[in-house]
Amino acid sequence: MASRPATQRRLARTYAAVNVGSFRISAMIMGETENGELQVLGSGHRASAGIKRGYVTDMTAAAHAIRDAVERAEKSANTPVRSVWIACAGAGLASHVVAVDIEIGGRRIEDEDVEQLLIQAQDMIQPDGRRVLHAQPAHYTLDGAHGVANPRGLHAERLGVDIHVMLADGAPVRNLTEAVQSAHLEVEGVVAAPLAAGHACLTPEERELGVALVEIGADITNVAVFAGGMLLGLHAIPMGSAGITDAIASSFGIRRSQAERLKCVAGSAIASPADHRELIPVNGPGEGGGEGAPVGPLARGADDKNRILRAELVAVVTQQLSVLTGEIGKALKSMGFAGSRAGQVVLTGGGAELAGMADFMQGALGQPVRLGRPPQLSGMPEAHHAPGFATLAGLCLYAAEDPVDIRAVGAGRGGVYRAFARETGMMALLARLVRAVKEYF
């Protein structure tokens, strides 16, 4: 867990995030100083409960686990929180791009033109009964030329915009938000997990040129393709690292807790010649097998001290990984990220922490693969600078970035002007002052 820094500048704003996973529920509290620096104030996590494949299956158990994780983060940060950002990993996530343009007539583009464009884009969103999680302008086009970040002040005949829309099934999202509310917390926003993980693991250049992000959770693996600064494609595979644990437990006839420990401590995605000579104990600390103590039930194929060959464990792991990698390859191919159009694959999520995973995936996919970790922010525990905490850190980074959602445009004078707040120092300063006043007064 993180501890609050001994010396800390006055904070302009505090963000809190909760990642509700099937294996672990984690919380993080992040502060933004008056000069824009981000600090991790505290974090906490615990075993998941009431969650399966990203869906709430037991409201009471899930709410209790969420409350527990947040209280651990509050204690670590010495800071209470009232509202949190949450990630959505399941719920039938889907992503698509909406393109819209308007006539400008060759004149200079003003703020009102961009606002009109985004208001018109609102009518182009067709959720088909599903919930819209995000509807964000990725980039603008001038007379068909893509990649314009800020069109204000430029001249064009036609001004266009590509809107990234993220959809989810309504009922699972409502269950997730109600579980958080039952934990006596307000929901600041719901963010698609691949989008949050992308904020933590991918560089702006990678998202622009094209990259695939593979997030391996316990029960679900999300495969997302980014290009042109947007998440262009998304495919969810109902498999994850828990399948490896189950395969180990089944193969050796042991408890799931023993299988999880073996996977984490001695498991590997890459075999070595020494594996055939190395014996690893099935029993963990306190499970018997010490001197003078009974060994207990022997694992299938174990010796009289309840030890198995590491080679046999690795064989089970790699067999299960081959199935998962095959599904990942199919997902990438279906989204056009294969062959000559293939590029870098970034592997993240708790399942990516298995030893040798990146090398295994690179050999199986035939594409360059690297591990995706969140940035080492001030105050972040070293243990959280790992793929398993990428989505959690990404939630805080997403909240701090405060991206524009076109559904808010036209509701008042705020609207589109937030889109340019980062472009002009005065507006950014004004926005930060307003947030500081709200936070402290």
GIPEPE-V200951 format. One record per helix or strand. SS is the DSSP state (H for helix, E for strand). FROM is the first residue (numbers start at 1). TO is the last residue. Records with the same first field share a line. If there is no record, write none. Layout:
SS = FROM-TO ; FROM-TO
This chain:
E = 11-20 ; 24-33 ; 38-47 ; 51-52 ; 55-56 ; 83-88 ; 94-103 ; 108-108 ; 131-142 ; 145-148 ; 155-155 ; 158-168 ; 186-192 ; 211-216 ; 221-227 ; 230-237 ; 279-281 ; 307-309 ; 345-348 ; 369-371 ; 378-378
H = 59-77 ; 111-122 ; 170-182 ; 193-201 ; 204-209 ; 241-252 ; 256-266 ; 273-276 ; 310-334 ; 339-341 ; 350-353 ; 357-365 ; 382-384 ; 387-401 ; 406-408 ; 415-420 ; 425-440
